[in-house]
Amino acid sequence: MLIFVAGAFLRAYHFSDWLHFELDQSRDAKVIDLAVDYGIGNLPLLGPKAAGSFLRLGPIFYYFEYLGAKIFGGTPAAMASFNLIFSILAIPLFYLFVRRFFSRRISVALLSIFSISLFLILYSRFAWNPNSLPFFILLTFYALLRMVDAGENKKGRWVIVASAALAITTQLHFVAFLAIPIVVIIFLLLKRQKLKFIHWMAAILIFIFFYIPPIINDIKTGGANIKEFKKAFIEKSDPDGNSLVEKIIRNYTENAVGYFLIATSSQKAELPKLDQKGRSFEFKCNKECKENAYLGTVALAFFTLGILMLVLNLAVFLKTKACRKKDFIMLVSLWFGVSFVVFTPIAYDFAPRFFLIIAALPFIFLGFVFNLVENLITNKKVLWIFFSILLFAIAWSNLSAVKDRFYQMSRAPYQNIEAESDPILKEDYRITLEQQYIITDYMETIYQENNYPVYVNSESFYRRAFIYHLKQRNIPSDDFRNNQISKMVYNNGNYFLIHPINSNLNSRTEKYLENYQIVEQRSFGTLVAIRLTPKGSAINAREQKFGSEKKDQSAFGVPVRCRWNEIFSECNPDEPEEGE
């Protein structure tokens, strides 16, 4: 219970103040606000786009956000609440899962590390469609193990739970959509589990039920999303030109560093990068890589040892009769093997969020290491000392990383925090929701002095977030890009540039100085707000007239996404997303 409370505390501590709220989050918040303000019928039938394409996921993530907004209030933190809840629920679920193979002592040790992993903590603290993958993948696999357990009396219920969890999982991230069903199908084919026909039918129907919105959308749009699936994966060429050998090696090293990061929160492990020239191969290692190569070596050894132990356990238990441990090791082997194969084609375009699909595996590999230690050290006193030291070292590494990150987020609105390399969220700067609110307060104060519309330009990650906050306060607002396109400079306008204080501010403000002049520059920790006023010679309009909010036309070629209130009428285009 203490471990669970500690894990829940670290995920919920200053949840709203330190919320990660950027481009994707503000985009999704606008979708949810429409449904909250004007009725549930405004919820879409499809979810966010899969990265790099117009293919859309299922909408279940939006529905969770909508429930959070209705229950806890229409704030960014409320919309992220179910990500937090599922992350907390993943803690006891992880224990139940690993307990099917490991001893109680090792399971508790793994749970203690799982609960304080910086990787899992950070991905629980904001709203993003992949963030709940660890819970729903664990639920899918745990339900599968219960379903095939010879001693289980309620197998029919567990197959329904597995089907529902799988349907949700496949709507949260597209790599999960590809990988996890393959794991489930192969496992079921190997087990050839016999269940009543009604239970199989119930599982199929519950899966279809969760996919009713995408099915309706494709019926309404003539299969537009299915066509995008074909474009993205059947017709898409391999643009990077890397060979299969390069991709396998890159995938292996990325996973080695990633597994080590998740288990220990050590963010500095580096391994040389492979560079192929003709038929020869060369490993390149820059200065940072050389400085942290020792950690990379440890990461590589941990990952390799985990695979060897996985293979060894699989070989041992495949020779035994049906048992819990055999089913567990079969499922984990499929989980690792399929994910590794799916990751290989994208090894040179790998994103940290992909590791959410295998988030529990590094801890299972760590469990194999603990098992090995138990088998090698027969003296109980020596074993207890060594086990305690190893566990303490890993826990200390995790807690130190969590403490440092929490300190950075707490000081971000007030102090120029230098952010080191961030292999978890890939953030160049520490920016929090609290900090955005403080800056929005500042802009609102200026607005209240003259009631002029507020124009904001910032990094692409934050621009939409600030405009979202302003519109939540009913302040007429827009960004500079629209002005640049229309070449309009309004006399009645409050103009602000908001950029990281450590960025090249001269180059970012230079293009504005032809039409505007700086009247104030105010620091807000890691961000700086630069207030501009238009030059008299540049003004060509008195004031922009803001009408009621309406949907803009999507960019050409973007498939239409229908809403529930449009299933019996024509579907209207969405507002274009950033970059379209």
C-alpha positions in Angstrom: 0.0 0.0 0.0 2.9 2.4 0.8 4.4 1.8 -2.6 1.1 2.5 -4.3 0.6 5.7 -2.3 4.1 6.9 -3.1 3.5 6.2 -6.9 0.2 8.0 -6.8 1.6 11.0 -5.0 4.4 11.5 -7.5 2.0 11.3 -10.4 -0.5 13.7 -8.8 1.8 16.2 -7.0 1.2 19.7 -8.4 -0.6 18.0 -11.3 -2.3 21.1 -12.6 0.5 23.7 -11.9 3.1 21.6 -13.7 0.9 20.3 -16.4 2.5 19.9 -19.9 0.2 21.9 -22.1 1.4 22.6 -25.6 0.4 22.2 -29.3 -1.4 18.8 -29.2 -3.0 19.5 -25.8 -4.5 22.9 -26.8 -5.7 21.4 -30.1 -7.5 18.6 -28.3 -8.8 21.0 -25.6 -10.6 23.0 -28.3 -12.3 19.8 -29.5 -13.5 19.0 -26.0 -14.6 22.6 -25.3 -16.9 22.4 -28.3 -18.6 19.3 -26.9 -18.8 20.7 -23.3 -20.2 24.0 -24.4 -22.6 23.0 -27.1 -23.5 19.4 -26.4 -22.0 15.9 -26.5 -23.1 15.6 -30.1 -20.1 17.7 -31.1 -17.7 15.0 -30.1 -15.9 13.6 -33.2 -16.2 10.1 -34.6 -12.4 9.9 -35.1 -9.5 10.8 -32.8 -6.1 12.6 -33.3 -4.0 12.0 -36.4 -1.3 9.4 -36.5 2.0 11.3 -36.7 3.2 12.0 -40.3 -0.1 11.2 -42.0 -3.8 12.2 -42.2 -4.7 8.8 -40.8 -6.8 9.2 -37.6 -7.0 7.0 -34.6 -10.2 6.0 -32.9 -11.9 8.7 -30.7 -11.7 7.0 -27.3 -9.1 9.4 -26.0 -11.4 12.4 -26.7 -14.2 10.6 -24.9 -12.0 10.2 -21.8 -11.1 13.9 -22.0 -14.7 14.8 -22.3 -15.6 12.7 -19.2 -12.8 14.4 -17.3 -14.0 17.9 -18.3 -17.6 17.1 -17.3 -16.7 15.6 -14.0 -13.9 17.8 -12.9 -14.5 21.0 -14.8 -13.5 22.3 -18.3 -9.8 23.0 -17.5 -6.7 21.5 -19.1 -6.0 19.6 -15.9 -9.6 18.1 -15.8 -9.2 17.0 -19.4 -6.0 15.2 -18.4 -7.5 13.6 -15.3 -8.1 10.2 -16.8 -4.5 9.9 -18.0 -3.6 10.5 -14.4 -6.2 8.0 -13.1 -5.1 5.2 -15.5 -1.5 5.8 -14.7 -2.2 5.4 -11.0 -4.3 2.2 -11.7 -1.4 0.8 -13.7 0.6 0.5 -10.4 -1.5 -2.3 -8.8 -2.2 -3.9 -12.1 1.5 -4.2 -12.8 2.0 -6.0 -9.5 -0.8 -8.5 -10.4 0.8 -9.1 -13.8 4.4 -9.7 -12.6 3.2 -11.7 -9.6 2.1 -14.5 -12.0 5.8 -15.2 -12.7 8.0 -13.7 -10.0 8.1 -14.3 -6.2 6.4 -11.9 -3.9 9.7 -10.4 -2.9 10.8 -9.7 -6.5 7.4 -8.5 -7.5 7.3 -6.0 -4.7 10.8 -4.8 -5.6 9.8 -4.4 -9.2 6.6 -2.5 -8.2 8.7 -0.1 -6.1 10.8 0.8 -9.1 7.8 0.9 -11.5 6.0 3.4 -9.2 8.9 5.9 -9.1 10.1 5.6 -12.7 10.5 9.2 -14.1 9.5 8.0 -17.5 6.1 6.7 -16.3 5.6 9.7 -14.0 6.1 12.3 -16.7 3.8 10.6 -19.2 1.1 10.5 -16.5 1.1 14.2 -15.9 -0.6 15.6 -19.1 -3.2 14.8 -21.7 -2.0 12.9 -24.7 -3.5 9.9 -26.5 -0.6 7.4 -25.9 -0.2 8.2 -22.2 -2.6 5.5 -21.0 -1.1 2.7 -23.0 0.8 1.1 -20.1 -2.5 0.6 -18.2 -4.6 -0.8 -21.1 -1.8 -3.0 -22.5 -1.2 -4.5 -19.1 -5.0 -4.9 -18.7 -5.2 -6.7 -22.1 -2.4 -9.1 -21.3 -3.4 -9.7 -17.7 -6.9 -10.6 -18.8 -5.5 -12.9 -21.5 -3.5 -14.7 -18.8 -6.5 -15.0 -16.6 -8.5 -16.3 -19.6 -6.1 -19.2 -20.3 -5.5 -20.1 -16.7 -6.6 -23.7 -16.1 -7.6 -22.7 -12.5 -9.7 -19.7 -13.6 -13.5 -20.1 -13.1 -14.6 -17.0 -14.9 -12.8 -17.2 -18.2 -15.7 -15.8 -20.2 -15.6 -12.5 -18.3 -11.8 -12.2 -18.8 -12.1 -12.6 -22.6 -14.6 -9.7 -22.6 -12.2 -7.6 -20.5 -9.3 -8.4 -22.8 -11.4 -7.5 -25.9 -12.5 -4.2 -24.4 -9.0 -3.3 -23.3 -7.6 -4.2 -26.7 -10.1 -2.1 -28.5 -9.1 0.9 -26.3 -5.4 0.2 -26.7 -5.6 0.2 -30.5 -7.2 3.6 -30.4 -4.5 5.3 -28.4 -1.5 5.0 -30.7 -1.0 3.6 -34.1 2.1 1.5 -33.4 0.1 -0.1 -30.6 -2.7 -0.6 -33.2 -0.2 -2.6 -35.3 1.7 -4.5 -32.6 -0.6 -5.4 -29.7 -3.3 -7.2 -31.8 -0.5 -9.3 -33.4 0.7 -10.4 -29.9 -2.9 -11.2 -28.9 -3.7 -13.2 -32.0 -0.5 -15.3 -32.0 -0.9 -16.0 -28.2 -4.5 -17.2 -28.7 -3.5 -19.3 -31.7 -0.7 -21.0 -29.6 -3.0 -21.5 -26.6 -6.1 -22.6 -28.7 -8.3 -21.7 -25.7 -11.7 -23.4 -25.7 -14.5 -21.1 -24.5 -18.2 -21.1 -24.9 -19.4 -19.7 -28.2 -21.4 -16.9 -26.4 -18.2 -15.7 -24.8 -16.3 -15.4 -28.1 -19.3 -13.6 -29.6 -19.5 -11.2 -26.7 -15.8 -10.4 -27.0 -16.2 -9.8 -30.8 -19.3 -7.6 -30.2 -17.6 -5.5 -27.5 -14.7 -4.9 -29.8 -17.0 -3.8 -32.6 -18.9 -1.6 -30.1 -15.8 0.4 -29.3 -15.2 0.8 -33.1 -18.7 2.0 -34.0 -17.6 5.7 -34.3 -14.8 5.0 -36.8 -17.1 2.7 -38.7 -19.8 5.3 -39.0 -17.3 7.9 -40.0 -16.0 5.8 -42.9 -19.5 5.0 -44.0 -20.3 8.7 -44.1 -17.1 9.7 -45.9 -16.8 6.8 -48.3 -14.0 5.1 -46.5 -11.7 8.1 -46.2 -9.9 7.0 -43.1 -9.4 3.5 -44.5 -7.9 5.0 -47.6 -5.5 7.0 -45.4 -4.4 3.7 -43.8 -3.6 2.4 -47.3 -1.6 5.5 -48.1 0.3 5.4 -44.9 1.3 1.8 -44.8 0.8 0.0 -48.1 1.8 2.7 -50.6 4.3 4.5 -48.4 7.9 4.1 -49.5 11.0 4.0 -47.3 12.4 7.5 -47.6 15.4 7.2 -45.3 17.3 4.8 -47.5 18.8 2.9 -44.5 19.5 -0.8 -44.9 17.8 -3.5 -42.9 21.1 -4.2 -41.0 21.4 -0.5 -40.1 17.8 -0.4 -38.8 18.2 -3.6 -36.7 21.4 -2.3 -35.1 19.9 1.2 -34.5 16.7 -0.4 -33.1 18.8 -2.6 -30.8 20.7 0.4 -29.4 17.6 2.6 -29.1 15.9 -0.1 -27.1 18.9 -0.8 -25.0 19.1 2.9 -24.0 15.3 3.2 -23.7 14.9 0.1 -21.4 17.7 1.4 -19.2 16.1 4.9 -19.1 12.7 3.5 -18.1 14.1 1.2 -15.4 16.6 3.6 -13.8 15.6 7.1 -15.0 19.2 7.6 -16.1 19.0 10.1 -19.0 22.7 10.3 -20.1 23.4 6.8 -21.4 24.8 7.1 -25.0 25.8 4.5 -27.6 27.7 5.1 -30.9 25.6 5.6 -34.0 26.1 3.3 -37.0 27.0 4.9 -40.3 27.1 2.7 -43.4 29.4 3.7 -46.3 28.9 1.3 -49.2 29.6 -2.2 -47.8 31.5 -1.0 -44.8 30.1 0.1 -41.4 31.5 2.7 -39.1 30.4 3.6 -35.5 30.4 7.3 -34.7 30.6 8.7 -31.2 30.7 12.4 -30.5 32.0 14.1 -27.4 28.8 13.6 -25.3 28.6 10.0 -26.4 32.2 9.3 -25.3 31.6 11.0 -21.9 28.5 8.8 -21.3 29.6 5.6 -23.1 30.1 3.8 -19.8 26.4 4.2 -19.0 25.6 3.2 -22.6 27.6 0.0 -22.0 25.7 -0.8 -18.9 22.4 -0.2 -20.7 23.5 -2.5 -23.5 24.6 -5.2 -21.1 21.3 -4.9 -19.2 19.2 -5.1 -22.3 21.2 -8.0 -23.7 21.1 -9.9 -20.4 17.4 -9.4 -20.3 16.9 -10.9 -23.7 19.2 -13.9 -22.9 17.2 -14.5 -19.7 13.9 -14.2 -21.6 15.1 -16.8 -24.1 16.4 -19.1 -21.4 13.2 -19.0 -19.4 11.2 -19.6 -22.6 13.3 -22.6 -23.4 12.9 -24.0 -19.9 9.1 -23.4 -19.5 8.2 -24.6 -23.0 9.2 -28.1 -21.9 6.8 -28.0 -18.9 3.1 -28.7 -18.8 0.6 -25.8 -18.9 1.2 -23.5 -16.0 1.0 -19.8 -15.1 4.7 -19.2 -15.6 4.7 -20.8 -19.0 1.8 -18.6 -20.2 3.5 -15.5 -18.8 6.8 -16.2 -20.4 5.2 -17.0 -23.8 3.2 -13.8 -23.7 6.2 -11.6 -22.6 8.3 -13.2 -25.4 5.7 -12.3 -28.0 5.3 -8.8 -26.5 9.0 -8.2 -26.8 9.5 -10.0 -30.2 6.6 -8.3 -32.0 7.4 -4.9 -30.7 11.0 -5.2 -31.7 10.0 -6.2 -35.2 7.5 -3.4 -35.5 10.1 -0.9 -34.1 12.7 -1.9 -36.7 11.3 0.0 -39.8 11.0 3.2 -37.8 14.3 2.9 -35.9 15.7 6.0 -37.5 12.6 8.0 -36.7 12.1 6.7 -33.2 10.2 8.8 -30.6 10.3 8.2 -26.8 6.5 7.8 -26.7 6.9 4.5 -28.6 8.3 3.0 -25.4 4.9 3.4 -23.7 4.0 0.3 -25.7 6.6 -1.8 -23.9 6.7 0.2 -20.6 6.5 -2.8 -18.4 9.1 -4.9 -20.2 12.2 -3.1 -18.7 11.0 -4.0 -15.2 10.3 -7.6 -16.2 13.9 -7.7 -17.6 15.0 -6.3 -14.2 13.0 -9.1 -12.6 15.0 -11.7 -14.6 18.2 -10.1 -13.3 16.9 -10.4 -9.7 16.0 -14.0 -10.4 19.5 -14.6 -11.7 21.1 -13.0 -8.6 18.9 -15.3 -6.4 20.1 -18.4 -8.3 23.8 -17.4 -8.2 24.0 -16.4 -4.6 23.1 -19.2 -2.3 24.1 -17.6 1.0 20.9 -15.9 2.2 22.7 -13.1 4.1 24.9 -12.2 1.2 21.9 -12.4 -1.1 19.9 -10.1 1.1 22.7 -7.5 1.3 23.5 -7.6 -2.5 19.8 -7.5 -3.4 19.2 -4.6 -1.0 22.2 -2.6 -2.4 21.1 -3.2 -6.0 17.5 -2.2 -5.3 18.6 0.8 -3.3 20.9 2.0 -6.1 18.1 1.7 -8.8 15.6 3.4 -6.5 18.0 6.2 -5.7 18.7 6.8 -9.4 15.0 7.1 -10.1 14.2 9.3 -7.1 17.1 11.6 -7.8 15.9 12.1 -11.4 12.3 12.8 -10.2 13.5 15.3 -7.6 15.6 17.2 -10.1 12.7 17.3 -12.6 10.2 18.4 -10.0 12.6 21.2 -8.9 13.0 22.4 -12.5 9.2 22.5 -13.0 8.6 24.3 -9.7 11.1 27.0 -10.6 10.3 27.4 -14.3 7.9 30.3 -13.9 10.3 32.3 -11.8 13.9 31.3 -12.7 15.8 30.7 -15.8 16.3 26.9 -15.5 18.8 25.4 -17.8 17.3 22.2 -19.1 19.7 19.3 -19.9 19.1 16.8 -22.6 15.6 15.3 -22.3 15.3 11.9 -23.8 11.8 11.4 -22.3 9.6 14.3 -23.6 12.2 15.8 -25.9 11.6 19.2 -24.3 14.2 21.9 -25.0 12.9 24.1 -22.2 10.9 23.7 -19.0 7.5 25.3 -19.5 4.5 24.6 -17.2 0.8 25.5 -17.3 1.2 27.6 -14.2 3.8 29.7 -16.1 1.5 30.0 -19.1 -1.3 31.3 -16.8 1.0 33.9 -15.2 1.9 35.2 -18.6 -1.7 35.2 -19.7 -2.5 37.2 -16.6 0.1 39.8 -17.7 -1.5 40.0 -21.2 -5.0 40.2 -19.7 -3.8 43.2 -17.5 -2.7 45.0 -20.7 -6.0 44.1 -22.4 -8.1 45.5 -19.6 -6.3 48.9 -19.9 -7.5 49.5 -23.5 -9.7 46.5 -24.5 -7.7 46.0 -27.7 -7.4 42.5 -29.2 -4.4 40.5 -28.2 -2.0 39.2 -30.8 0.5 36.5 -29.8 3.4 34.8 -31.5 5.6 32.2 -29.9 7.2 28.8 -30.6 4.9 26.6 -32.5 4.6 24.4 -29.4 3.2 27.2 -27.3 1.5 29.7 -29.7 -1.8 27.8 -29.8 -1.7 27.2 -26.0 -1.5 31.0 -25.3 -4.3 31.8 -27.7 -6.4 29.0 -26.1 -5.9 30.6 -22.6 -6.9 34.0 -23.9 -10.0 32.8 -25.6 -11.0 30.9 -22.4 -11.0 34.4 -20.8 -13.1 35.8 -23.6 -10.3 38.0 -24.8 -10.4 38.5 -28.6 -7.0 37.1 -29.8 -5.1 35.8 -32.8 -1.6 35.2 -33.8 0.8 37.2 -35.9 0.9 34.7 -38.7 -2.5 35.8 -39.9 -1.4 39.4 -39.8 1.6 38.5 -41.9 -0.4 36.7 -44.5 -3.0 39.5 -44.8 -0.3 42.2 -44.3 -2.6 43.9 -41.8 -1.2 46.0 -39.0 -3.9 47.2 -36.6 -3.7 50.4 -34.6 -5.8 48.9 -31.9 -4.0 45.8 -30.9 -1.8 44.5 -28.0 1.1 42.6 -29.6 3.3 40.1 -27.7 6.1 37.8 -28.6 6.7 35.0 -26.1 9.9 33.0 -26.5 12.3 30.9 -24.3 14.6 33.3 -22.7 17.6 31.2 -23.7 16.7 31.3 -27.4 18.2 33.6 -29.9 15.8 36.5 -29.2 17.5 38.9 -31.6 16.8 36.7 -34.6 13.2 36.0 -33.4 12.3 39.7 -33.0 14.2 41.2 -35.9 11.6 40.5 -38.6 9.0 42.4 -36.5 11.0 45.6 -36.0 10.1 46.9 -39.4 6.5 47.4 -38.4 6.7 47.3 -34.6 8.8 48.7 -31.8 9.5 47.1 -28.4 7.9 48.9 -25.5 8.5 46.3 -22.7 10.4 43.1 -22.1 9.4 41.0 -19.1 10.9 37.7 -17.9 8.8 34.9 -16.6 11.4 32.3 -15.6 12.3 30.3 -18.7 10.1 32.4 -21.0 10.2 36.1 -21.8 7.3 38.2 -23.0 8.1 41.0 -25.4 5.4 43.6 -25.8 5.3 45.4 -29.1 3.4 48.5 -30.4 2.8 49.1 -34.1 4.8 52.0 -35.8 2.6 54.7 -37.2 4.0 54.3 -40.7 3.1 50.6 -40.7 -0.5 50.9 -39.5 -3.0 50.2 -42.3 -6.2 49.4 -40.4 -7.8 50.6 -37.2 -9.0 47.4 -35.6 -9.8 43.8 -36.5 -13.4 42.8 -36.1 -13.8 39.4 -34.4 -17.0 37.6 -35.1 -18.4 34.5 -33.4 -16.2 31.4 -33.4 -16.7 29.1 -36.4 -15.0 26.2 -38.1 -12.5 27.0 -40.7 -12.0 25.0 -43.8 -9.5 22.2 -43.6 -6.5 22.3 -45.8 -6.8 20.7 -49.2 -6.5 16.9 -49.1 -7.3 16.5 -45.4 -10.1 13.9 -44.9 -13.3 15.1 -43.3 -13.9 14.0 -39.6 -17.6 13.7 -38.8 -19.2 14.4 -35.4 -22.1 12.6 -33.8 -24.6 15.4 -34.5 -23.7 15.0 -38.2 -24.4 11.3 -38.8 -27.7 12.1 -40.4 -26.5 15.2 -42.3 -23.5 16.4 -44.2 -20.2 16.3 -42.3 -18.4 19.7 -42.0 -14.7 20.1 -42.2 -12.6 20.4 -39.0 -10.7 23.5 -38.1 -7.2 23.1 -39.7 -4.5 21.8 -37.3 -1.2 23.5 -36.8 1.0 23.0 -39.9 -1.8 22.1 -42.3 
